[in-house]
Amino acid sequence: MRAPFHGSFTALLTPFTDGRIDEKAFASFVAWQIAEGIHGIVPCGTTGECPTLSAEEQGRLIEIAIATSKGRVPVIAGCGSNDTAKAIYLTQQAEKLGASAALHVVPYYNKPT
């Protein structure tokens, strides 16, 4: 993190066309959020249907969000998963791609041991 976060961040939706992620619509949505003055974006939270996405799909959304934002706003990459290995993989990918931070959720439905 380069500076403290401030302002409003949007938990992004994930657009689909015919059951597949619509990458063009997602990039347009990210660009629109920034043009409208949002202070930061959060791709791949539960609002973005990420529990139903593969690690590759989730990584691609994070990549698109970072590429589209071009450093204009922070990108907090949703890396949470009920699968520990997937969460670790996504966090590593988010770091490599240049995310400002990673967002995680506690395991849901499973009792930690």
C-alpha positions in Angstrom: 0.0 0.0 0.0 1.5 3.3 -1.1 -0.9 5.6 0.9 -3.8 5.2 3.2 -7.1 4.4 1.5 -9.7 7.1 1.6 -13.2 7.8 0.1 -15.6 5.4 -1.5 -14.7 2.1 -3.1 -17.1 0.1 -5.3 -17.5 -3.6 -4.9 -17.7 -4.4 -8.5 -20.3 -6.7 -10.2 -19.2 -9.3 -12.7 -21.1 -9.1 -16.0 -21.8 -12.3 -17.9 -23.0 -12.9 -21.4 -24.3 -16.4 -22.2 -22.8 -17.8 -19.0 -19.3 -16.4 -19.6 -17.6 -13.4 -18.1 -18.1 -10.4 -20.4 -14.5 -8.9 -20.2 -15.3 -6.0 -22.4 -18.3 -5.0 -20.3 -16.3 -5.4 -17.1 -13.5 -3.2 -18.4 -16.1 -0.6 -19.4 -17.7 -0.8 -16.0 -14.3 -0.2 -14.3 -13.6 2.8 -16.6 -17.1 4.2 -15.9 -16.6 3.9 -12.1 -13.3 5.8 -12.3 -14.8 8.5 -14.7 -17.6 9.0 -12.2 -15.2 9.8 -9.4 -14.9 6.6 -7.3 -11.9 6.6 -5.1 -11.1 2.9 -5.5 -12.4 -0.4 -6.8 -12.8 -3.9 -5.4 -13.1 -6.6 -8.1 -13.9 -10.2 -7.1 -15.7 -9.7 -3.8 -18.8 -11.8 -3.1 -20.9 -9.1 -4.9 -18.9 -10.1 -8.1 -20.0 -13.7 -7.8 -16.5 -14.9 -7.2 -17.4 -18.0 -5.1 -18.7 -19.4 -8.4 -15.7 -18.5 -10.5 -12.5 -20.5 -11.1 -9.2 -19.2 -9.9 -8.3 -18.4 -13.5 -11.5 -16.4 -14.1 -11.0 -14.5 -10.8 -7.4 -13.7 -11.7 -8.4 -12.5 -15.1 -10.9 -10.1 -13.6 -8.3 -8.7 -11.2 -5.9 -8.3 -14.2 -8.5 -6.4 -16.2 -9.4 -4.1 -13.3 -5.7 -3.2 -12.7 -5.0 -2.7 -16.4 -8.1 -0.6 -16.9 -7.5 1.5 -13.8 -3.9 2.4 -14.9 -3.0 3.4 -11.4 -5.6 6.1 -11.2 -7.3 4.5 -8.2 -6.4 1.7 -5.8 -7.5 -1.8 -6.7 -8.3 -4.0 -3.7 -8.3 -7.5 -5.2 -10.9 -9.9 -3.8 -8.9 -13.0 -3.0 -11.1 -14.7 -0.5 -12.1 -18.3 -0.9 -13.3 -21.2 1.2 -10.4 -23.0 -0.4 -7.1 -22.0 1.3 -5.0 -23.0 -1.7 -7.1 -20.9 -4.0 -6.9 -17.9 -1.6 -3.1 -18.2 -1.5 -2.9 -18.5 -5.3 -5.1 -15.5 -5.9 -3.2 -13.4 -3.4 0.1 -14.2 -5.0 -1.4 -13.4 -8.5 -2.9 -10.1 -7.2 0.6 -9.1 -5.8 2.3 -10.0 -9.1 -0.3 -8.0 -11.1 0.2 -4.9 -8.9 -3.0 -4.8 -6.7 -3.0 -2.2 -4.0 -4.2 -4.7 -1.4 -6.0 -8.1 -1.1 -9.4 -8.6 0.4 -10.1 -11.8 2.3 -13.1 -13.3 4.1 -13.1 -15.8 6.8 -14.0 -19.3 5.8 -17.8 -19.6 5.6 -19.9 -22.6 6.6 -16.8 -24.6 7.6 -15.8 -24.7 11.2 -12.1 -23.9 11.4 -10.0 -26.5 13.2 
